[in-house]
Amino acid sequence: MNLHISNGHLVDPANGIDGLHDLYISDGRVVGIGAAPAGFAADRVIDASGLVVAPGLVDLSVRLREPGYEYKATLESEMQAALQGGVTSLVCPPDTDPVLDEPGLVEMLKYRAEKLNQAHVYPLGALTVGLKGQALTEMAELTEAGCIGFSQADAPIFDTTVLLRALQYAQTFGFTVWLRPQDPHLGAGGIAHSGPVASRLGLSGVPVMAETIALHTIFELVRNTGARVHLCRISSAAGLDLVRAAKKENLPITCDVGAHHVHLTDMDIGFFDANARLAPPLRAQRDRDAIRTALDDGTIDAICSDHTPVDDDEKLLPFGEASPGATGLELLLSLALKWAQDSKPASAPGSPAKSAVSRAVAKITADAARVLDLPCGRLDVGRVADICIFDPEARWTVNAAALASQGKHTPFVGYELAAQVRMTIVAGHLAYARG
């Protein structure tokens, strides 16, 4: 089908586009920007007046819960949530049941996702067999099956020698290792940020040094091996200082932050609100402020939803007993835009200031795609047409019952947010349109 998206405000940070341009799509690919190619005849014209036309969003952490946890969410429900959130490419961690540590499991997941003909799914393979932190998986075979990197999800590796060998192997073959920096001993069993709030509520704490000590270890191993590492869900000011210094040292690292941590602090636990039980935990205001600064200066490469659907049986419990996690796919765009609108970064002398929409879109499209080193998150002529069309001015209230995700729990329930997805196009076909 030939599509003509007319009168839209095209925002493509990868190509520096931020203005009114028509977009032309044929055979699933972008064939023209601004002007139609010769002989183009549209089968359908989409009037995007007053709307932003952007690359489809790229989310670096989405738990689809299949296989094994279908009582929490299904592939169908979470892929629909992705489309309603404008997400066309997503990365799923390997902590399913069974764990994604065998090629057949990865191939099955990709086949199921492709049959749905919705968002593109990029699995992370398990770094160690069963995520037990002992024997390394067959990374080459998992890569052939479709894995784009290797991760332990939230499972620790107690033996640093195992991590060293994993990074040595990954570097040899050019694989990327995704690690969430948290010392497996410090703060073990902790459920909230170590600080006055946790003390007042009587909650066991996870200290910031659990993150910083893990980062020191990772960076030393990266210096030794040269392996490429992506750091998942940085949560503290002290941790970001270390990441900033490591990047100045030109270590091959990237990092992301969960959208929840861009806006919330440990104060948002309130009176033991289990919706605010997250991993890593919400930290202090100075940490939240440091995250926002690090997004502005490029220390943090991307914002992800850290989408972790949890069912009622595991969430409607006392704070200390509730499972960590929150739904986020349908909130990613709005939360990224809220950060950009709240932030006022200084522009370089002589260069025009980027709009809030362009800065927000960059962190969830082009910048996230660079982490993956995949051809998504941009709208070059000839590329696959994955597109998110949204109204940046539309206001909506987060209502758990209205979320497409099977996981209805989020600390943002009741918040009024800006930006609502109107249409999502995947590989040139209209996969979602808001009624």
HELIX and SHEET records of a PDB file:
HELIX    1   1 PRO A   13  ASN A   15  5                                   3    
HELIX    2   2 LEU A   75  GLN A   84  1                                  10    
HELIX    3   3 PRO A  103  LEU A  116  1                                  14    
HELIX    4   4 VAL A  129  LEU A  131  5                                   3    
HELIX    5   5 MET A  139  ALA A  145  1                                   7    
HELIX    6   6 THR A  160  PHE A  173  1                                  14    
HELIX    7   7 PRO A  196  LEU A  201  1                                   6    
HELIX    8   8 MET A  209  THR A  225  1                                  17    
HELIX    9   9 ALA A  237  LYS A  248  1                                  12    
HELIX   10  10 ALA A  259  HIS A  263  1                                   5    
HELIX   11  11 ASP A  266  ILE A  269  5                                   4    
HELIX   12  12 ALA A  274  ALA A  276  5                                   3    
HELIX   13  13 GLN A  285  ASP A  297  1                                  13    
HELIX   14  14 ASP A  312  LYS A  315  1                                   4    
HELIX   15  15 LEU A  329  LEU A  331  5                                   3    
HELIX   16  16 LEU A  332  ASP A  342  1                                  11    
HELIX   17  17 ALA A  356  LYS A  363  1                                   8    
HELIX   18  18 ALA A  366  LEU A  372  1                                   7    
HELIX   19  19 ALA A  400  ALA A  402  5                                   3    
SHEET    1   A 4 ARG A  29  ILE A  33  0                                        
SHEET    2   A 4 LEU A  23  SER A  26 -1                                        
SHEET    3   A 4 LEU A   3  SER A   6 -1                                        
SHEET    4   A 4 ARG A  44  ASP A  47  1                                        
SHEET    1   B 6 ILE A  17  LEU A  20  0                                        
SHEET    2   B 6 HIS A   9  ASP A  12 -1                                        
SHEET    3   B 6 VAL A  52  PRO A  55  1                                        
SHEET    4   B 6 ILE A 387  THR A 397 -1                                        
SHEET    5   B 6 GLU A 416  VAL A 426 -1                                        
SHEET    6   B 6 HIS A 429  ALA A 433 -1                                        
SHEET    1   C 3 LEU A  57  ASP A  59  0                                        
SHEET    2   C 3 VAL A  87  CYS A  92  1                                        
SHEET    3   C 3 HIS A 120  PRO A 123  1                                        
SHEET    1   D 6 GLY A 125  ALA A 126  0                                        
SHEET    2   D 6 PHE A 150  SER A 151  1                                        
SHEET    3   D 6 THR A 176  LEU A 179  1                                        
SHEET    4   D 6 ARG A 228  LEU A 231  1                                        
SHEET    5   D 6 ILE A 253  GLY A 258  1                                        
SHEET    6   D 6 ALA A 302  CYS A 304  1                                        
SHEET    1   E 2 ALA A 192  HIS A 193  0                                        
SHEET    2   E 2 GLY A 205  VAL A 206  1                                        
END                                                                             
